[in-house]
Amino acid sequence: MQEHIRMFTNLVAEFPSLPDGDGYRRTSPPTLNYNCVAWVFGDDSKWWEPDPFGMLYWPKDVRRTYALRSYIKLCEIHGYLKCSGSEKEENYEKLAIYTVGEEFRHIARQLSSGLWTSKIGQQDDISHTLNGLSGKSYGTPTIFLRRKTTHLACSTT
C-alpha cells in the first residue's frame, strides 16, 4: 500500500494542476503492462509505441515513427477524426492529444461524464479534468478527435 501512496504523491508533484477544481481520481494501480496510447483504445494488455526496432506493439497500418502525424493516423484508423474542441458532445467519444510544440507527449480519452481518463506512463490510470495534466511533462491538449459512439461507454466516472 505504501508504494501506491508514493506513486499517488508523485503524480501531484509532476502535475501540479491535478488537485485544482474537481481534481482527479486514481482508477487503477501502477503497471508496466500498457501505456496511455493502449489505454485510450481499450487495451490494457500491451504497451503501444512506434519504436523503430518493432519490439513493442504498433499497428502495421501506421508508420512506425514518433512523429505527431503517426499518432493522428493511429486515431484515424480507429475511426476518430479531428474536431474543433474538447466539449462533451452527445453521441461522440473524444480523444485529446497533448503536445509540446509539434511533439506528441500524451493522449487521453473523454469519459461519458465529461472528465478524461489517462494512463500516466508506468504509473496509475486516473480520471481528471482536461487541463489537469497540462504542464512541463505533457504540454497542453492541442489536438482533439472524435468518433460516433457505437456502443455504451464502459465507464461513467
C-alpha positions as CSV (number, residue, x, y, z in Angstrom):
1,M,0.0,0.0,0.0
2,Q,2.8,2.4,0.7
3,E,4.1,2.1,-2.9
4,H,0.7,3.2,-4.2
5,I,0.7,6.2,-1.9
6,R,4.2,7.2,-3.0
7,M,3.1,7.0,-6.7
8,F,0.0,9.0,-5.9
9,T,2.1,11.7,-4.3
10,N,4.5,11.8,-7.3
11,L,1.6,12.5,-9.6
12,V,0.7,15.6,-7.7
13,A,4.3,16.7,-7.8
14,E,4.6,16.1,-11.5
15,F,1.2,17.5,-12.4
16,P,0.5,20.5,-10.1
17,S,-2.8,21.3,-11.8
18,L,-4.3,17.9,-10.8
19,P,-5.7,18.9,-7.4
20,D,-7.4,22.1,-8.9
21,G,-11.1,22.2,-9.5
22,D,-12.6,18.7,-9.4
23,G,-9.1,17.3,-9.2
24,Y,-8.6,13.7,-10.1
25,R,-9.3,10.2,-9.0
26,R,-6.9,7.2,-9.2
27,T,-8.8,4.4,-11.0
28,S,-6.1,1.6,-11.0
29,P,-2.7,1.0,-9.6
30,P,0.6,1.5,-11.4
31,T,1.5,-1.1,-14.1
32,L,4.1,-1.6,-16.8
33,N,1.7,-3.6,-18.9
34,Y,0.3,-0.8,-21.0
35,N,0.6,3.0,-21.7
36,C,-1.6,5.9,-22.5
37,V,-1.9,5.0,-26.2
38,A,-3.1,1.5,-25.5
39,W,-5.4,2.8,-22.7
40,V,-7.4,5.2,-24.9
41,F,-8.1,2.3,-27.4
42,G,-9.2,-0.1,-24.6
43,D,-6.1,-2.3,-24.5
44,D,-4.7,-3.0,-21.1
45,S,-2.6,-5.9,-22.2
46,K,0.4,-4.4,-24.1
47,W,2.4,-1.2,-24.5
48,W,1.8,0.6,-27.8
49,E,4.8,2.5,-29.1
50,P,6.2,3.1,-32.6
51,D,9.7,2.1,-31.6
52,P,11.9,1.7,-34.7
53,F,13.0,-1.8,-33.8
54,G,9.5,-3.3,-33.7
55,M,9.9,-4.5,-30.1
56,L,6.6,-3.0,-28.9
57,Y,3.1,-3.2,-30.4
58,W,2.2,-0.8,-33.1
59,P,-0.5,-1.3,-35.8
60,K,1.0,-2.3,-39.1
61,D,-1.2,0.3,-41.0
62,V,0.6,3.2,-39.2
63,R,4.1,4.3,-40.0
64,R,6.4,3.4,-37.1
65,T,7.6,6.8,-36.2
66,Y,7.3,9.2,-33.2
67,A,6.1,12.0,-35.5
68,L,2.8,13.6,-34.4
69,R,1.2,12.7,-37.7
70,S,1.7,8.9,-36.9
71,Y,-0.3,9.3,-33.7
72,I,-3.0,11.2,-35.6
73,K,-3.1,8.4,-38.2
74,L,-3.4,5.9,-35.4
75,C,-6.5,7.7,-34.1
76,E,-7.9,7.9,-37.7
77,I,-7.6,4.1,-38.3
78,H,-9.7,3.7,-35.1
79,G,-12.4,5.9,-36.6
80,Y,-11.5,9.2,-35.0
81,L,-11.4,12.5,-37.0
82,K,-10.1,15.9,-36.0
83,C,-12.6,18.2,-34.4
84,S,-12.5,21.7,-33.0
85,G,-12.8,21.3,-29.3
86,S,-12.9,19.3,-26.1
87,E,-16.5,20.0,-25.1
88,K,-18.6,16.9,-24.5
89,E,-20.9,16.1,-27.5
90,E,-23.9,13.8,-27.4
91,N,-23.2,10.5,-29.4
92,Y,-19.5,11.1,-29.7
93,E,-16.4,9.9,-27.9
94,K,-13.3,12.2,-27.9
95,L,-9.6,12.0,-27.6
96,A,-7.2,14.8,-26.7
97,I,-3.6,14.7,-27.8
98,Y,-1.2,16.7,-25.5
99,T,1.8,18.2,-27.3
100,V,4.9,20.3,-26.7
101,G,5.4,22.2,-29.9
102,E,4.9,19.6,-32.7
103,E,5.9,16.7,-30.4
104,F,3.4,14.1,-29.1
105,R,3.5,13.8,-25.3
106,H,0.3,12.1,-24.2
107,I,-3.2,11.1,-25.2
108,A,-6.4,11.0,-23.1
109,R,-10.0,9.8,-23.7
110,Q,-13.1,11.6,-22.6
111,L,-15.5,9.8,-20.3
112,S,-19.3,10.0,-20.6
113,S,-19.2,12.3,-17.5
114,G,-17.1,14.8,-19.5
115,L,-14.0,14.1,-17.4
116,W,-11.0,12.5,-19.0
117,T,-9.2,9.2,-18.4
118,S,-5.4,8.7,-18.8
119,K,-2.7,6.2,-18.1
120,I,0.2,8.1,-16.7
121,G,3.3,6.3,-18.2
122,Q,4.1,3.4,-15.9
123,Q,2.0,4.9,-13.1
124,D,-1.7,5.0,-12.4
125,D,-4.8,5.2,-14.6
126,I,-6.7,8.3,-13.5
127,S,-9.8,10.3,-14.3
128,H,-9.1,14.0,-14.4
129,T,-10.0,17.4,-15.8
130,L,-8.6,18.1,-19.3
131,N,-6.1,20.7,-18.1
132,G,-5.1,18.7,-15.0
133,L,-2.2,17.2,-16.9
134,S,-1.1,20.4,-18.6
135,G,2.4,21.5,-17.8
136,K,6.1,20.7,-18.4
137,S,5.8,16.9,-18.8
138,Y,2.8,16.6,-21.2
139,G,2.5,20.1,-22.5
140,T,-1.1,21.1,-23.4
141,P,-4.0,19.4,-25.1
142,T,-3.9,20.8,-28.6
143,I,-5.5,18.2,-30.9
144,F,-9.0,16.8,-30.4
145,L,-10.5,14.0,-32.3
146,R,-14.0,12.4,-32.1
147,R,-15.9,9.4,-33.4
148,K,-19.5,8.5,-33.3
149,T,-20.3,6.2,-30.4
150,T,-21.4,2.8,-31.5
151,H,-21.8,1.3,-28.0
152,L,-22.4,2.3,-24.4
153,A,-19.4,3.8,-22.6
154,C,-17.7,1.4,-20.3
155,S,-17.3,4.0,-17.6
156,T,-19.2,7.0,-16.4
157,T,-16.8,8.3,-13.9
